[in-house]
Amino acid sequence: MSAPGQLRPVPRRSTAELIADQLRSAIMYGSLSPGDQLGEAELAGRLGVSRGPLREATQRLVQEGLLRSERHRGLFVRELAPSDVRDVYVARLAVERAACELIMRGNRGEALARLTPAVDRLVEAAAHGDRDEMSDADQEFHRTLVSCSGNSRLERMAQTLLVETRMCLTVMQKVYPEPEELLEEHRRILDAIVEGAEERLLSLIESHMLDTVARINGEVEAGDGERPGADSVD
């Protein structure tokens, strides 16, 4: 892992990668909503790109599970059922546990330097009481946490999972913890890194994810009592 401040080669990115980033962001923030159909000609025109790199980009998102392809119909933004939401958090647990193990064996000082501003942003969002802003700050913390592992493959997996998490925002708002509770959870994670307490850190990450799954399960069970047969995220 490079020391802070050292110069590193700048990765050269293809047009398809840049398009994929824009599409992920549009899906994450709802400009492209679950169930929306993507018209290739219209999308190419809006992005100002040719169809070749656009097709390459959309195929990447199909492989990531953010888009689905239907024969003779085209591409659609994937819709997430409550079971998908649970699966996302179980997968995030696996990725973030691995990232935390690498952090504890690597440069914890660098992790502290990068995660402290992420916690500060969460403090500011909590003070405003803005749920969308809190969700963004929460995700930035976890994106940074995985990035601090120095493992690019874990980062790629985390990016897709965080986009899916943001897509679940509607159902998540119903079960989202109170601002102070959420802030305290992240402060404890940062404290465990500072103190080199690996077992406590892994336990906190596990609780952070599985408590959310438990909240989702409770919300779905309550919702099923009111709307039998409901199986999609509102």
Buried (B, 14 or more C-beta within 10 A) or exposed (E): EEEEEEEEEEEEEEBBBBBBEBBBEBBBBBEBEBEBEBEEEEBBEEBEBEEEBBBBBBBBBBEBBBBBEEEEEBBBBBBBBBEBBBBBBEBBBEBBBBBBBBBBEBBBEBBBEBBEEBBEBBEEBBEEEBBEBBBBBBBBBBBBBBBBBBBEEBBEBBBBBBBBBBBBBEBBEBBBBEBEEBBEBBEBBBEBBBEEBBEBBBEBBBBBBBBBBBBBBEBBEEBEEEEEEEEEBE
